[in-house]
Amino acid sequence: MSNVTRLPPHAKIIHVEAEIPISQRDEFNRAVIDIIAGERPRMDALDRDVAAITRWALEALKAIETAIHSHPTTGGARRPVKFLAGLYNGQHYPLDLTELGASTQSSPMPVSIT
């Protein structure tokens, strides 16, 4: 006697039923048409968005790294270091976000939201 589970072969066509809000019916229909046609415009857009977000995040990390290295002994690196530590492990390194808003014009912590 074997402990191997035998699965039925994959069906070539599946039947799907979904309950969605009427307000999302058109979006759902467009997604189904894209899937049936073999196109992936939404996934391609998501891939592009992820790539753009990754680029922006790396640029921001480089700016934070520059701020930390530019002020290693002046105490000016405290906020960016706490910010990175909080990203790494927010439970062990909590960060009060109001500290970032308290930065002054001369602070090395670059804060820019675009």
Backbone hydrogen bonds in HBPLUS format (Angstrom, degrees):
<---DONOR---> <-ACCEPTOR-->    atom                        ^
c    i                          cat <-CA-CA->   ^        H-A-AA   ^      H-
h    n   atom  resd res      DA  || num        DHA   H-A  angle D-A-AA Bond
n    s   type  num  typ     dist DA aas  dist angle  dist       angle   num
A0024-GLN N   A0021-PRO O   2.88 MM   3  5.53 159.2  1.92 119.0 125.7     1
A0025-ARG N   A0022-ILE O   3.19 MM   3  5.10 168.1  2.20 106.5 109.3     2
A0028-PHE N   A0024-GLN O   2.94 MM   4  6.13 159.7  1.98 154.1 160.4     3
A0029-ASN N   A0025-ARG O   2.86 MM   4  6.13 161.7  1.89 156.2 161.1     4
A0030-ARG N   A0026-ASP O   2.95 MM   4  6.21 157.5  2.00 149.5 155.3     5
A0031-ALA N   A0027-GLU O   2.98 MM   4  6.23 156.0  2.04 147.0 153.7     6
A0032-VAL N   A0028-PHE O   2.94 MM   4  6.23 159.7  1.98 154.4 159.6     7
A0033-ILE N   A0029-ASN O   2.97 MM   4  6.20 162.0  2.00 150.1 154.8     8
A0034-ASP N   A0030-ARG O   2.93 MM   4  6.17 158.7  1.98 148.5 154.3     9
A0035-ILE N   A0031-ALA O   2.96 MM   4  6.23 156.8  2.01 148.8 155.0    10
A0036-ILE N   A0032-VAL O   2.90 MM   4  6.15 166.5  1.92 157.0 160.1    11
A0037-ALA N   A0033-ILE O   2.88 MM   4  6.00 155.5  1.94 149.1 156.1    12
A0038-GLY N   A0034-ASP O   3.04 MM   4  6.08 114.9  2.48 134.5 149.5    13
A0039-GLU N   A0034-ASP O   2.93 MM   5  5.05 134.8  2.14 154.7 155.9    14
A0038-GLY N   A0035-ILE O   3.11 MM   3  5.10 147.0  2.22  97.6 107.7    15
A0044-ASP N   A0040-ARG O   2.80 MM   4  5.93 160.9  1.83 159.8 166.0    16
A0045-ALA N   A0041-PRO O   2.90 MM   4  6.01 154.9  1.96 141.8 148.6    17
A0046-LEU N   A0042-ARG O   2.88 MM   4  6.11 153.3  1.95 143.8 151.8    18
A0047-ASP N   A0043-MET O   2.84 MM   4  6.10 157.6  1.89 148.7 154.4    19
A0048-ARG N   A0044-ASP O   3.00 MM   4  6.28 155.8  2.06 146.0 152.2    20
A0049-ASP N   A0045-ALA O   2.86 MM   4  6.12 156.9  1.91 149.0 155.8    21
A0050-VAL N   A0046-LEU O   2.85 MM   4  6.09 161.0  1.88 155.2 159.9    22
A0051-ALA N   A0047-ASP O   3.02 MM   4  6.23 157.9  2.07 145.4 151.4    23
A0052-ALA N   A0048-ARG O   2.95 MM   4  6.21 157.3  2.00 149.7 155.8    24
A0053-ILE N   A0049-ASP O   2.87 MM   4  6.08 164.0  1.89 154.5 158.8    25
A0054-THR N   A0050-VAL O   2.90 MM   4  6.05 155.9  1.96 146.8 153.7    26
A0055-ARG N   A0051-ALA O   2.99 MM   4  6.28 155.6  2.06 145.7 151.9    27
A0056-TRP N   A0052-ALA O   2.96 MM   4  6.26 164.9  1.98 154.1 157.6    28
A0057-ALA N   A0053-ILE O   2.85 MM   4  6.02 159.0  1.89 150.1 156.4    29
A0058-LEU N   A0054-THR O   2.95 MM   4  6.15 158.4  2.00 149.0 154.4    30
A0059-GLU N   A0055-ARG O   2.99 MM   4  6.25 155.6  2.05 149.2 156.1    31
A0060-ALA N   A0056-TRP O   2.93 MM   4  6.18 156.7  1.98 148.5 154.9    32
A0061-LEU N   A0057-ALA O   2.85 MM   4  6.11 158.2  1.90 150.1 156.3    33
A0062-LYS N   A0058-LEU O   2.94 MM   4  6.13 152.1  2.02 144.2 151.5    34
A0063-ALA N   A0059-GLU O   3.02 MM   4  6.32 151.7  2.10 144.5 152.0    35
A0064-ILE N   A0060-ALA O   2.92 MM   4  6.23 155.8  1.98 150.7 157.4    36
A0065-GLU N   A0061-LEU O   2.83 MM   4  6.01 159.9  1.87 147.9 153.9    37
A0066-THR N   A0062-LYS O   2.90 MM   4  6.08 155.6  1.96 145.1 151.6    38
A0067-ALA N   A0063-ALA O   2.98 MM   4  6.23 154.9  2.05 143.2 149.9    39
A0068-ILE N   A0064-ILE O   2.93 MM   4  6.23 156.0  1.99 151.5 157.9    40
A0069-HIS N   A0065-GLU O   2.94 MM   4  6.16 166.6  1.96 154.2 157.5    41
A0070-SER N   A0066-THR O   2.85 MM   4  5.89 139.2  2.01 143.8 155.1    42
A0078-ARG N   A0075-GLY O   3.27 MM   3  5.54 166.1  2.29 109.2 113.0    43
A0081-VAL N   A0077-ALA O   3.00 MM   4  6.04 158.9  2.04 155.8 162.2    44
A0082-LYS N   A0078-ARG O   2.91 MM   4  6.11 161.3  1.95 152.7 158.2    45
A0083-PHE N   A0079-ARG O   2.87 MM   4  6.04 153.1  1.94 151.3 159.3    46
A0084-LEU N   A0080-PRO O   2.99 MM   4  6.23 163.3  2.02 147.4 150.4    47
A0085-ALA N   A0081-VAL O   2.90 MM   4  6.10 161.0  1.94 151.2 157.1    48
A0086-GLY N   A0082-LYS O   2.88 MM   4  5.99 151.7  1.96 142.9 150.6    49
A0087-LEU N   A0083-PHE O   3.00 MM   4  6.32 146.3  2.11 145.1 154.3    50
A0088-TYR N   A0084-LEU O   2.97 MM   4  6.20 152.5  2.04 145.5 153.3    51
A0089-ASN N   A0085-ALA O   2.90 MM   4  6.16 164.8  1.92 154.0 157.0    52
A0093-TYR N   A0089-ASN O   2.87 MM   4  5.91 148.6  1.97 154.9 165.4    53
A0099-GLU N   A0096-ASP O   2.87 MM   3  5.72 160.4  1.91 125.3 131.2    54
A0100-LEU N   A0097-LEU O   3.09 MM   3  5.48 136.6  2.28 105.5 115.7    55
A0102-ALA N   A0098-THR O   3.10 MM   4  6.29 127.5  2.39 137.0 150.2    56
A0103-SER N   A0100-LEU O   3.33 MM   3  5.63 165.1  2.35 108.4 111.3    57
A0107-SER N   A0104-THR O   3.02 MM   3  5.15 160.2  2.06 107.9 114.2    58
